[in-house]
Amino acid sequence: MRQDLKKKHSALSVLLTAMLTLFFCATAQADVKIITGPTPIPAGECIGAEDITLRNDYLAVTFGVTTPGPWGVPSGGIIDGAVIRDGQYEMDHIALMDFIPNNWSSWPNTYQKIEVVKNTPEEGVIKVTRDWEKTTIQTVYTLKKGGHRIQAETTMVNDDSKPYDGLLSGYVLWPEGGFAMQTPGTEGMKKGDIKGKALGDWVVHYNDNWSIGLHAPYVDFINYNAKDMYTAHDLKVNGKKEFPGWLEIHADGDISPLVEFETERKGLESAVLSGKVATKDGKTMNDPVVIIEKNGKPYTWTIGNAGTYSVTLPVGKYTAYAAGKSYASSSKKKVTLKSGKQTKCNFSDMRYPGEINFTVVEKNSGMPIDARITIEEGESPLVKFLGQQTFFTELNKAGQIKLPFGPGKYVFKVASGESFLSKAEKVAATVKSGDKSNVKVEIETVTHPESKNWYSADMHHHSDLVDGVTAPEYLVRSQLAARLNFTLVSDHDLVNRHYDVLKLSKIRGFEFIPSIELSPDWSHFGAFPLEIGQELTVKPGTATVQELFADARSMGATALAANHPYIPYGYFYALDNGKVPGGFDPNFDLVELNIAGHVEKTIARMQDLWAKGAKYYLSAGTDTHDVWNEISGDIRMFAHIDGAQTPDNFVNSLLAGSAYASTGPLLFPEVMFGSTVKAVEGEKVVVNFTAQAVNGLKEVQLFSRGKVVDSVKFGDKPVTRDFSLSFKAMEDSYYSIVVVDTKDRKAWSNPVWIDVVTYGKTPETIAKMK
């Protein structure tokens, strides 16, 4: 149903865009307009008849009124946003800009009221009023004629008879596509208090032809690499907290306007830095990027034109250098800007790119293999549209890729199934301006688990929808480089990339597992395999757990996995805090080990469930959104398939427990996981299996009822070893295996169930033996 609506919406968007373009060409170009209905922004998610688009001649955003927000967020947020260039709407680049009352905690919400307060050619004003627990949250959005910014003013009022303490609240900006320059001074910091660290109060997402930033003057705490801009605060009874903010959109990748606006609104003294950029042979750089550092940290950049640049900055001391696409960066220069004065700084040592042709082959066979290539040492541009740090061999030419680099010395890491099937290789290379060179890399495959009918998949992986940035082709290339046996995509509440990933997978003869991540704000669930073309029909933000599960089953899902169960939007966390609409529903099948964290806590919970005889089994996934900064398949499921290598058979093996999760080590059991064996009460249960680890084995552990009942440690780091561990069977129970390699990467097996047979012993005798 939703797919049909999206198709209709796409056609309607084209027609509406053409009509609006003609209309705007005949009227004042920078007038503000408010449009009700499906968004005219191409690839936008808002398809509701009552959704509201706010636009002028530079930008457009759409508020979800009848279209639900992502991750179960109540209606009223901005869920589409785009540049308008020469009267034309460009692609959607906003998944969500909204006010979040307490760090993505479950949002108990009873109403949403979205109103058009003002609609004139000079100004458009939208007011959104919602509740969170017993508070009232009102946000007023204002767009003026000719402006690049939408002002947001949120007021949060406590209507409860008790205070709220220790909240983290503020605006969030989650993009669709592009790259991120997080709050300057906090680079590399995923979350935490930024007081005394931040060099600004904004975050920006960008590509070469657009930039979208969020100003948050109140911010003192960030999360998710500054996609969330919070302040830590309390809210007294009848108390009120105000949050000012601005959403800023521009039609290029120049982010210096954010610094200029921050300088202006803070009343800081400013000065102009300008100059020319040229190559070593004196040729003008057409579109140079000049990067500004402050206190040794990236601060901002500007894009020049015809070899010149100019940027306005707060007075102070900076370091500046020039960069270009695949060029070697210029030397760095220190500059001091004084109030009201213009400072000149020229760069004349830019060096032309060179090229490397990589060929990656399997060492023993000489056959080409897929690989992930990263720059470990050498030039890696800060501005990502100038050049990436991570690359993948081609889809149509396994093991091959040609890449331009700035001149200099490099060390590349080349990985193909790293830590699972092989070790990565490091390769040194020198790039010279204008030169082309060939680099051949041989990688030894240590083990072939598929030869013993063990196959792997990353059960949680996103594309470029909602908060993901990975286009389908690169999703497939990344999963191939991980040497997974199946491809999979599981986007938040959407299946729009299924056909794309299926088609791309077929190019290389890989089977595809269609999946979805059901994403209400209280829990996320993986559902697979789906029937391609089936879509979610319930609204995750308002559905009960029973309705969600039923809808997933109607889409063809035979397996439901509780994803990242211990984060604030995980099933176990929500259950433990009484936040599951509809209460506990036992009709899920698998529990995910997520690479992002809480793995040991999740395993402890599973050990407890297994001790009680609950036959839930493991799933595992990376939750990758960005393959250039995250590693597909870094945790994965291995499943044993006796028949054909199909998605259905793979998932059926997960459901049967004939599988294990791993971040590297491999397991080959004598008795299949998920099966049941009989044991005589009081006698030993002998567990025979083989373990492998390309990094070398460090330890194996045998668990039963949550405790280690036998183990072996190694000092000689063997790659392969046969084991015979044992424990005494005293009651119906289970055993499971954990393997640890020398890099502390682990594998966790599903249980083998123990059915204890007793011979004539009384309950009293059995109790004494225990």
N, C-alpha and C positions, 0 to 999 in steps of 0.2 A: 504493500500500500504506500509506504513512504517513498519507495523507489519511483513509483508512478508520479507521486506528488513532486519529487525532485525533478523528474523529466519535464513535467508541466511547468514547474517553476523556472527551469532553465530556459525553456522557450519563451515563457512570459517575460523573463529578465531581459532577453535580447530585444523583444518588441518594446518593452517599457523603456529600456535604455535608449533605443533609437528615437522614441517619441520624446523622451525627456531631453535628449541632445538637441533635437530640433527646437524644442521649446526654449531651452536655455540660450541657444544661439540668437534667439529673437528677443531676449530679455537681458536685463543687467546681469553680467557674468558672475558676480560674486554674491548675488542675493542668497539669503537663507531660505530653504524650502523644507517642509515636512510632508512626507509621503506615507500614507497608510496602506498596508497590504504587504505581499511578499517582497522581500528585499530586491532592489534592482542591481545589487552588487553580485557580479558573476561568482559562482561557487559558494555563495553565502548560504548559511544554514536556515535563515529565517524564511519560512514558507507560509506563515500564518496570515489570515485575512486581516488581523488586527495589529500585526507587527508595525513598528514605527521607524521610519528612516529619517534621520536628521542630516542635512547636507548643505554645503555651500559650494563654491566653485573649486575648492581645493581638497575637500575631504567629504566622506560620507560614513555614517555609522547606523546600524540598525539595532533597535531594542527588541528583544524577544518578549512579546506580549502573550500570544497564543502558542508560539514556538517555545518549547521548554529549553532551558539553559543546559549546558553540559554538566556532567557529574551531579545531576540532581539539584543544581542550584535553582532557587525559585525564580520565576519569570521576573523580568525587569532589568536584567543586565544587558550590556552591549555584547552581542555575540557575532556581529559582522562588522568589518571596518575596512575601508579602502581609500586609496588615493583617487582623486578625480583629476585627470589630465586632459586639457583641451576639451572639456565638456564630457569626456568619456569616463565611465566607471572602470577602474581596473580591478584586479582579482582581490578576493577577500583575504585579509591577513590577520584577522583577530578571531581567536576562539572564544575569549571572554575577557572583558574589562568590567569589573564590578567591585562593589564594596563587600568584603567578607567580615562578618562580625567576630569570629573567634577561630582563626587559623584552621579553616576547613573542618571544624567540628560539625557533627551532624546538625543540620539546620531545621529544627522544628518550626514550621511556618504555616500560618493559617490563612493569610491573605496577601495579595499583591495588587496594588493600585498604580497604574501607569497613566499619567495625564499629560496632555499638551497644554501647558500654561500660557505660552506665548508663541504666536506664529505670524511674524512679520518679515518683510524682506531684509530688515536690519538685524533681526535676532530671533532665534528659536529656543524655547525653553521647555524641557521635559522634566516632570517631577515623578519620582518613583517612591512609593511608600510601602513598606513591608514590615513584618514583625519577625523577631528572633527571640525564642522563649518568651519572656515578658518584657521585651523592649520594643520600642518603635524606632525604625530606621528609615529616615527620609533623605533621599539624594536628589538634588536639583542639578541638571545638566544644562549648560548654556553655550550655544554656538553663535558667534557674531559674524556679520557680513565681512568677507575678506580675511577672516582669521584662519590660522593653522591649528588652533587649539580649542578644545571643548573644556570649559571649566566645570568641575564637579565639586559640590559642597554637600557633605553628608553630616547629618545630625543624628546621634544615637542617644535615645532617652530611656532611662530605666523606669518602667511602670510597675515594677515588682515591689513587694514589701521587704525584699532582702537585697543586699548589695551583690554585685558581680565583681569578683576579685581575680586578678591575674589573667586578664584577657589579652589577646593579641589580635588587633583589628586594623583594617586599612584596605586600600585598593589593591587589586591584583590585575596584572596584564599578562595574559597567556596568548602567544601569537600562533598563527598558522603559517609555517614556513619561515625561511630566513635564518638569521643568526642573532646572537645576543651580545650586547655590550652591557654588562651589569653595572650596578651602581659603582662609579669610579672609586678606587681604593679598596674594593671588596672582591676583586678578581680572584676566582678560585674558591671563594667561600660560599658554600651551598646554603647554609643557614646560620643564624646567630645574631647576637647584639653587635651593631655596627658603630656604636658611639665611639668617637675617637679614631675610627678607621676610615669612614666614608669621606670622600672628597667632594661629594655632591649628594643630592637627594632625589635622583632620578634613575630610571632604567630605560634602555632603548633596544628595540628589535629592528633589524634592518636587512636589506639586500642592496644591490647596486642601484636599484631604481625606486626604492621606498625606504622610509624609516618611520617607526611608530614608537613614541616614547610616553612614559608616565612620570609626571612630577608629583612627589609626595613629601611636602615640607615637614610633615610630622614624623617621618620614618626614623626609627631607631633599631628596628629588627627586620631582617629579611629571611625569606624561606624560598626554596627551589631556585637558587641562584638569582635571587631578587625579582623573580616573577611576582612574588608576594611582597608588598611593601607595608609593613605593620608598625604599630607602636604598642608597647606594653602599657596597659592601663587598667584601672579599676573603674567601676561605675556605681556610685553611691545610690541609695534610694532617692528617687526623683532627680538623680544626677543626669547631666548632659555632657556629651563629648562631641566635639566638632572636628571634622576631617576635611581640609581643603586639598584639592588635587586638580591636575590638568592632564588631559589626553592630547598629545601633539602628533600630527601626521604631516609628513612631507613627501614630495615626489622624487626624492633621490636618497642616496646612502650617506649624505653629509649629516653628521649628528651634532655639529657645532651650534645649530640654533637652540638646542636644549641648554647648553651652557650660557648662551647669550640671554635666554629668557630667565634662567636662574639668576644670572648677574643682575638683570633688570629688576626682578621682583624682590630681590634682597637689598637693592640699593647699593650694590658694590661699585667701587671705582673700577673703570675698565680702560683698556687700551687695545690698539690694533697691531697684530703681527701679520706681515705680508712679505711676499718675495717671489722669486722665480725658481723653477725646477727644470733641470736639463740633464742629459746623459753626459758621460765622460767625453764623448766626441762633440759635445756642444749642441746636440739636437734637443729641441723643446719637447718636454713631456706633455702630451695633450691633456690628459685628465689625471694629474698627479693627486695622490692622497697624502696630505701632510698630517702627521700624528703628533699629538702634544702629550707629553708626560709631565706629571706633577708629583713631587716627592718620590720620584723613581717609579711611579705607577701610571698605567695608561689613564688618560684623563678625557680626551676627546680627539676628533679628527675633522678635517674639512677636505672637500674635494675641489681642486682647482680647475681652471679652464685655460686652454691654450698656453699652458706652461706657467701661469701665475696663480697665486692664491692670496686670500685675505681672511683673517678670522679675528673676531673680537673676544677677548678673554678678561677675566678679573686681573687687576695688576698683581704682579708677583714674579717668581722665578719658575722657569719651565725648561724642559728639554724638548727639542723638536727634531723630527727627521721626516724624509719623504719616502714614499713607497709607490710601487706600480704593480700591475698584474704580472706576476711571475718574474718581476725584476728583483735584483738585489737592492735592498734598502740603502739609502744614502747614509753617510756618516751622521752621527747625532751632534747637535749644536745646542749649547746652553744660551738662553735668552732671558733678559730681565725686562719686564714691561712696566712702564711708569705711566701714571695717570694722565690721560689725554694725549699721549704721544704715540706716534706710529713707529714701530721697530721693524727694520728690514732684516730678513734672514733668507739667503739664497742657498740652493742645493744644486751642485753641478757634477755629482759623481755617481749618478744612477747608471747601473750596468744591465745590458740586455740579457734576456733569458737564454738558457741552454735547454737541451732536451735529453731525457733518458728513456730508452725503450727497455722495459722490464719484461723478462721471460722467467716464469716460475714453473719448475718441473718437479715431479716426484723423483727422488734420487735413484731408486733402484730400477724403476721402469723407464724413466725419461719422459713419461707422459706429462702433459701440462696439467696443472692443478690450480684451482682458485685460491686467491690469497688476499690478505689485508696488508697494506703497506703503510707504515707510519714513519714520519720524520722523528728520529730520536735525538739527533744533533744536526744543527744547521738552521738555515733561515726558515721560519714558520710565521707567515704574516699574521699580525694582530687582526687586521681587517679581512674577514674571511672571504669576501668576494674577490679578493686579490690572489687568493691561493689557500688551499686547505693543508692540514697536517696529516690527514688520513685519506687513503685511496683504496679502491678495490679493482681487481683485474676485471676485464671486460666480460659481459654476459655472452656475447657472440664469439669471443675468442678466449677460451679458457687459458688462464695463466699469462695473458698478454695485456700490457697497457703502456701507452706513451704519455709521458708527463713533462710539462715545462717547469723549470725551477730557476730561481735566481742564482747567479754564479756564486760558487763557494764550496766548501767542504761539507759533506753530509754523512751521517750514519743513518741507514734505513733499517727498520725492523720489518721482516717479511714473515707473516704467520699464516698457516693453513691448518685449521683444526688444532690450534695451539693448546697445549696441556692435556688434550684428550687423545689425539692421534699422533702428534709430533711436537717437537720443540721448534720455536721460532729461530730464524737465522738473522744475524745482523750483518749488514753489508755496507762497506764504506765506498763512497764515490765522490769524485770532484767534478763539478759542473763548471764549464767555461762558456762565456758569452758566445752565442751563435753556434756552438758545437752540438753535435748529436752523438750520443754514446749508447752502447748496449750493456745491460747488466743481466746476467743469467744467475738465477738462484736455485739451488737444489735443496729440497726439503725431504728428509727421510721420514716416511710413514712407519711408525713403530708397530702399530697394531691395526687390525681390520675387524672390528666387532661385528660388522654386517656378515662376515664369513661364518659367524656362529648365530646368525639370525637376530642380532641386536641392532636396533635402529634408533636414531635420535631425532628430537625436535625441541625447539625452544617454544614453550607453550604460551608465551605472553610477549607479544611483539606488536608495536604500533607502526603505522605508516605516516603519511603527512596530513592526516585529518585531525581536527580538534587541536590538541596540544602536541601532536607529532610533527616532525620535520623531514621524515624520510620518504621520498617518493618511491613508488612501487619498484622501479628498476633497481634502486640502490638497496632496498630491503632485500630483494632476491640476491643481489650480488654479495651483500654482507652475510646472508645466511649460507650461501654457497662457500664463501671464504671460511666460515666457521666449520665447514665439512659436516653440516647437518644433513640428514637423509630426507627430511620433509621441509617444505616451506610452510609458513603460517603467518597470518596477520589477524590481529584482534584489536580493533579500534573501539573507542568509547561509543557504544550504542549505535554504531554505524557499520554498514557492510559495503560501502561504496567502492572499496578497492579490491573486492574479491575477484572480479573478472580480470582486472589488470594483473594481479599477482598470479592468477591461474594461467593466463596467457604467457606471461614471462617465464613462469616455471616450466611450461611445456617446451620452451625453446631448448632447455637443457635436459628434458625428460624427467623432471622431478615432480613428485606427487605433492599436492597442495592441500593443507588442512584449513578449511574456512572456519573462522572463529569470530567471536565478538566479545567485548568486555562490557557486561551490564554494569552501569555506573551510577547508581544513586549515590547521594552524598553520605550514606551511612555504611555502605559496603560495596565492594566490586567483586564480580563473579565472571570467570571465563566460561564460555559455552561453546562446545565443539563436538564433532564436526557439524556444521550447518548445511542445509540445502541451499546452494547458491541461488540468490534471487529472493530468498525469504528475508524479511525485515522485522525489526522490533515494532510492535504495535502499541504496547503500553508506554506510559510516561514514567521513566525511572524515578523522577522526582516526587511522584505521588503514589506510585504502586507499592503494594505490600510485597513482602518476600515471596508469598505464595503466588501472587500474580506475575512477578518477575520470572520465577522458576517455570511456571506454566507456559509463559510466552516463549521462553528459551526452548522448551521441549517442542512447542508447536513449530519452531523454526528448524527442527530436525536434530537438535543437540541431544546426543546420547550421554554426554558427560557435562557435569557442572562442577567447576572448581572454585573454591573460596580463595580468591587472590589476596596476596599480602595480608593475611588475616589479622595481624596485630598492629597495623597502622590505624590512625583515627577513622579511616574508611575501609576497615577490614571486618570480616564477619565475626571473628572471635572477640575483637575489641568492642564491636557494637553490641554483641550479645552480653558481654561482661558488664557493659554500661547501660543496658536496658534501652537501646536505641534502634531496635529492629522493628519496623512496622509489620505487624502480624505476628511478632514473637518468633521463637525458635522454630525453624522448619528443618527437619532432618534430611530432606530430599535433595541433598547435594552429594557428590560422589568423591571428590578429590580435594586436597588441601595443598595450596601452593607454597613451595619454598622459593622466595623471591630474592634475587641477588642483592636488592637494595638493603636488606636487613631483616632482623628478627628471625633468622633461620633457626638458631638453636632453641629459641623460645617456642617456635612452631613445632620443631621436632619433639621437644619435651611434651607439648600438648598431644601430639600424635602418639607418643609412647603411652601416655595416660589413656587415650582413647582405645588403643590396641589392647592395653591391659584389661580394659572393661569389655573387650570382645567386639568393639565397634569397627566395622569393616570399611573404614574410609582409607583411601590410599593417596599416594603423593602425586602432585604435579610440580612442575618447576619451570620458571621463566625469568627472563632478564628484565621484562617491562621496558625494553628498549624503545625510546622515542627518537633518538638521534644517533644513527650508526657511526657518525664521525667522532662522537665523543663517548659512546657506550659500545660494548662489544656483544654483538648477537651471539647467542648460544653459550655465554660465559657460565651459565648454569642451564642444564638441559635435562630432559627425561630420556632415558634409554628404555625401550620396551622390546620384549622378546616376541617375535612374530613367527608362527609356525608356517603360515600360508603365504599368500601374496602380500607384497609390500604396498598396502593400500591405506588411506587415511582411516577407514572404518576398522581395519584389523589393528592398526596402531592404537587407536583410541580404545578398542575392545580390550587390548592387552593392559592398558592403563586401568581400565575398570576392573579387570580381573586381578590387579596387583602384580602382574608379571612384568615388573618394571622397577627402576631405581632412579633417583635423582643424583646428578653429579656436577661438580665444578672441575673435574679432571679425571680422577681414578675410574677404572672400569672393573666391573664385577661379572663373573661367570659362575653361577651357582650350580651345585649338583642337584639340589631340590629347588624347583622354581618358586620364586617369591609369589605370595598370594595363595599358595596351595596349603593343604592341611596334611600333617603327618601324625601318625599315632605313636605314642611313647608309653612305655611301662612306667608307672608311678614309682619314683625313687631311683630310677636308673638314668644313666647318662644319655643325653641326646647329642649325637656327633654331627657337627656341621662341616661339610666339605665344600670348598669353593676355591676359585682362582681369582686373584686380584692382580691388576696391572696399573702402572702409573708411569707415564713417560718421564715425569720429573723424579721418579724414584719413590718407593714406598717408605713411609715413616712409621705407620702403626695401623693395625687392624683391631677392631673391637667388636665383640659379640654382646648384644644387648638382649635382656629379657625383663619385662615388667619395669622398664625405665632404668635398669641398672646394668653396669658392665659385668658380665658373668665370665668372660674370658677375653684375653687380649694378647697381642704379640707386638713388640717394638723392634725396630731395626736400626743398625748403625751403618750397614753396608749399602743402603739405598738400592735394593733390588728393583728392577723394573717389573718382573713377573714372579709370582710365588704362589704355590699351592698351599692351602691351609686345611687343617683339621682341628677345629675348636669344639669345645663341648661344655655342657652344663647339666645339672641334675634336674630332671623333670619332677616337680612336686604337685603340680596342678595344671589344669587347662591354661594355656598361656600362648606365647609366641616367642620367636627370636627375630632379630634384625641385625644387620651388619653395617658398620661404619668403617670406611677406609680413609686414611689421611696420607697425603703425599708430602714430600720434603718442602713444598711451598705452602703447606697447610691448606691445600685445596682438598675437598672432601667428596665422598660419595656416601649416600644414605639409602639403604635398601628398604623396600616394603617388607612387611612381616611374613614369616612362614608360621602358620598357626599350629599349635601343639595340642593335640587331643590326647589327654592323659587317660590311660586305662588302668584301673585299680583291680586287685585280686583279693577279695575277701577282707579287706581292711575296714575297720569301723571308722566313723567320723572322728572318734576320740583319738584313735591311733594316728590318723592322718594329721590331726591338729598338733599332736606331739612332734611328729616328723617335721612339720613346718617350723 
